[in-house]
Amino acid sequence: MYKTIQPQQTIGILGGGQLGRMMALSAREMGLRVVVLEPGEDSPCGQVADQQIIAGYEDKEGIRKLAELSDVVTYEFENIDAESAEWLQEKANLPQGSRLLAVTQHRLREKETLVKAGVPVAPFQPVSDIDSLNDAITQLGYPSVLKTCRGGYDGKGQFVIRQESDLKIAAELLNKETDCVLEAWLEFDKEISVILTRSVSGEVKSFPIAENIHKDNILHQTIAPARISNETAEQSKKLAGSIATELKLVGTLAVEMFVAKNGEIFVNELAPRPHNSGHYTIEACETSQFDQHVRAVCNWPLGNTELIKPAVMINILGEHHETVLNEIGKLGEAKLHLYGKKEAKAKRKMGHITVLAETVEEALIKAEKVSSVFLKKKQTEVQR
């Protein structure tokens, strides 16, 4: 019999970033109390939590305190200390378990798991030194992408090898992190993401498929619903379902995929939690990804994920932050979300904006108008 978490009980969140913040806001709306463990004070999640534990993710005393204060524990990102997750699985109530983390926090392990599940991925080879890199390049050819197995995000921890002379630069990445994977370069037409949630009692629901547009390897814009064929939509949902089954998913899983020009689909990466490309669900769906995740780990019935209106989500980075604050009056009906981060660093995600419309085309026009408030103005300042 699965335990159902009641209002006034406490959900513990490992990680104090913006995903934890939005998760906590959903939990509080449902009447739950929130405690967060995060190394830094005044974190985005800590600002809206009932209690904060200031400790590292590997801090045994901090993890023990989180377990004592929480009726259920979840995490907001995958780079959580593996030993901490294993301890929580054994000694506390961590419905998602530790295996999902172990797989998704290591790129090579993730790809091997996907292959085992019969899921198509880009050809890849493990790389640990310059000799294995040369062997991998011989097999995969140019261009290829060298990625660290751990800790990479938003383009960090990866390097595109376009020609032989780039191998020297790639070797520098290997000197810093010897546990890497080389992936063949894929020419794709679109990048999409499927976000699905499975409750502890086995109920599964997925959100409308989103289309993602990146700039400098950072998600710039998410369009929902994705501009793809029904056949592609069904195939991508089937692939995501296969992965969820293989991983015995509990909670939320985001599956990023590439759609080739011939319609073939390749899975790129997994994220075992709510995802940047799912932020549009806060306004555009009957149930948001954060509400759904909390429902899933608390053993509540999952909510309806139907799209209310087409939407476009735009990320606000550090270089845009000041302009957005100064130009709020020009954002019109757009929905503004700021994460409460102390310092606006370049390329750092500080918030997002969502626009809704009757059609995708209208939403894109609105998004262009809104984003021009801070994107084009910033470009003008740089040119000066």
Disulfide bonds with the S-S distance in Angstrom:
none
